[in-house]
Amino acid sequence: MCIAVPAEILEIRDGNVALVDYGDLQQEVRIDLVDVAVGEFVLVHVGFAIQRLSREEGLETRELFKEVYKAMEEGPQHHA
């Protein structure tokens, strides 16, 4: 399964590289495929920003990822 993760552009470096923030992690990614500015949200897949998102979409998707990861960490829930 391939997953693209939402991230906010913090800084643009050397034209086609950006520092992004995933909410709890910062990383450099390539931005060759999108036209973006600092403060915008993008979907990142294997080190490349592949799509621009609205701020609302970016924050909403980031929250969904947090909920999924939390549920995965807690493991299966047993109901009586």
N, C-alpha and C positions, 0 to 999 in steps of 0.2 A: 504494500500500500504506500502511496506517495502522499505526503502531507506538506502543504504550504502553510507557513506560520506568519501571523501578522506582526509587523514591527514598525516602529516610528523612526523616521529619518532624523538623526541628531546632528549630523555633520556630513558634508560632501567633500571628499578628498580626491585629489588627482583626477577630477573630471568624471570618471566612471566607477569610483569606489565610494561607498557611504558607510558611516558608522551608524548602526541602527540599535534600537532598544526594544527588546522583547518583553519588557516589564520587570524582569529579574536578571537579565543577561544582556550584555552589549557585545556586538560583533561587527566586523567589516564584511560587507557584501558588495557584489557587483551590481551596478544599476544601468548596464548597457541596454537593457530591454525596455526600460520605462523612462518617462520624462517626469522627474520628481523634484521637489524642493524640500528644504529643511522644515520639519514640522508635519510633513505628510506621512500617511501610513501606506505600507506596501505589504504584499504577500511575498514571503521569501521561501524559495525552494532550492535546495542544494547550493546555497551560497549566492543565488541570484534573485534579485527583486523581479518578480514576474508580472505583477499587476498592482496598480495604484488602488487604494481604498479610501473612502471618505473617513474622516476622523471617527464618526459614529460607528461605521462598520468595523474599523480597526479595533476600537475599544470593546465593542460587543463581542467580536470574535475572540479577542484576547481573553475576555472573561469566560467564554465557553471553554477555551483550552484549559484555563485554570481549574474549572469545575471537573472536566474530564480527567485531568491529571490527579486531582484530589481523590476522585472516585477510584481511580486505578491504584493509588497508594493505599487506600483503605481496604481494598480487596472486596471479594464478593460479600454481599449482605445476606444473611440468613433470616428469613421471616418465618415465624411460627404459625 
